[in-house]
């Protein structure tokens, strides 16, 4: 065995450091790629949820319009403005009126819940964008 010179040791040390740096760089790139994929998946989930909320809001609006039309007709009947004599008695019409009001209130609460969910999704999306900007700035500063 020949004793190694200090230049050989320096060369091995530099080679080892280069290898570790390359490995760290590959690991960092892999983590960045995985993070981007995860963010994309989360963004798609939020998009699908937002689309579902939008569809539910549209259906809710249609239901509210139908209830409004029915309510106007029922109110006319209660006032005796229907033009024809109603076959329903006043108690039955009042019962229908109160059920209609309860249904309308229920739909309004549901609409409020959907709007809160939509706002929550917007905030989550904004948070995700801000986190991405922060990561990008930190990556620039780290170089």
Secondary structure, 3 states (H helix, E strand, C coil): CCCCCHHHHHHHHHHHHHHHHHHHHHHHHHHHHHHHHHHHHHHHHHHHHHHHHHHHHHHHHHHHHHHHHHHHHHHHHHHCCCCCCCCCCHHHHHHHHHHHHHHHHHHHHHHHHHHHHHHHHHHHHHHHHHHHHHHHHHHHHHC
